[in-house]
C-alpha cells in the first residue's frame, strides 16, 4: 500500500501538468530557455570581457629579465701608453628591463569600441535566431489548433450521424426505407472515424515536436487559442537586421580609426638595469652595476602607405554594407505590404465564410427532413453535410491563417 501511495505521489506532478492549459507565450518561453542562444549570449559577454582586456594589453607595463654570455673575436684597442688595460673578449651580463606605453594614438579606445560593436552585432544575431524559434513555435502551435478544431467538427458530424442512424434504423425495421440508406450513413461514420484517427496521429506528431523544442511533455494538454494581435499599417520597422547593419558600420568606423592610430606618434617610458662586464664604461674591464632610463618615441613615416590601403578596404566594406542595408530595407517594406494585403484578403474571406456557413446550416437542416421523408437519398444528404463541414473547416482554417499572418506581420516589423 505504501508503495502505491509513493508511486501516486511521484506521478502526481506529472498528472497535474498533463492536465494543464498551455498558452502560446508559455511555449515560446520554454523553447527560448531550452535553446542554446541564451548560453551563447552569456559566452559572448564573457568573450567581450576577454577581448577588451586583450585590446588594452599593449598599455600594460612589461618587465623582463634578460642575460647574455658571449665571446667576440676582437675588442676595441687603445695605445698602450695611455695606461688602459686590454679589454676582455668574453662578456657577461644580467639585466632587468621595464617598459610602459605613455601614448599610442588612441589605439585602446578605438580597439575596445570596435570589439563592443562586433559583440553587439553577434548578440543581435543570436536574438534573430530566438525570433526564428518563436515563429517556428507559432507555426506548430496554430497547426495544432487547426487539427484539434477539425476533430471537434468531425465529432459533431459523427454525433449527428449517430442520431440519424438511430431514427433511420427504426424506419428500416418498419419497412419505410431501404437498407442501403442506413449502410451509406454507417459507411460515412466509418470514414469520419478514419479521418479523426489520421488527424489524431498528426496531432501526436506535432505535440512530440513541440515537446522536444520546449523541453516539456505536452501530450494531451489543452492549447489556448491566442488573442488576435492588434496591428497598425505603417512603414516603421525595427528589425534586428538594421541594428546588425548599424553596429557593423560603427565597428568599421572604429577599425578605421584604429588603423589610423598606427600612423600617429607613440611614446614609451623605459628603464633597464643590471650587472655585468662590460658596463657602460667600455674601457673598464671589471664587472659593475649599470642602469639607464628615459622616454623614447616612434613616428611612422613609410607605414602610411600600408595604413591608407587598409582604410580604403574598410571604406569599400562599409559601402557594401550600406548597399546591403538598402536592399534589405526595400525587401522588408515589400514583404510588409504583401503581408498586409494578405491579412485584408483573409479578413474578407472570414466575413464570407460566416455567411456561407449559415446558408449551409439552413440547407442541411432542410436535408434532414427530406431524408426522413424519402425525398433525397442518403448520398445526397451526406454530400450536403460534407459541404457544410468543409465550410466550417474553411472558416477555422482562415481564422488560424489570420492569426499566423498577423504574427508574421509583427515579425516582419521586428515587433514579435
Buried (B, 14 or more C-beta within 10 A) or exposed (E): EEEEEEEEEEEEEEEEBEEEEBBBEBBBBBBBEBBEBEEBBEEBEEBBEEBBEEBBEEEEEEEEEEEEEEEEEEBEEEEEEEEBEEBBEEBBBEBBBBBBBEEBBBBBBBBBBBBBBBBBBBBBBBBBEBBEBBBBBBBBBBBBBBBBBBBEBBEEBBEBBEEBBEEBBEBBEEEEBEEEBBEBBBEBBEBBEEBBEEBEEBBEEBBEBBBEBBEBBBEEBEBBBBEEEEBEEEEEBEBBBBBBBBBBBBBBBBBBBBBBBBBBEBBBBBBBEBBBBBBEEEEBBEEEEBEEEEEEEEEBEEEEEEBEEBBEBBEEBBEEBEEEBEEBBEEBEEBBEEBBEBBEBBEEBBEEBEEBBEEBEEEBEEBBEBBBEEEBBBEEBBEBBBBBBBBBBBBBBBBBBBBBBBBBBBBBBBBB
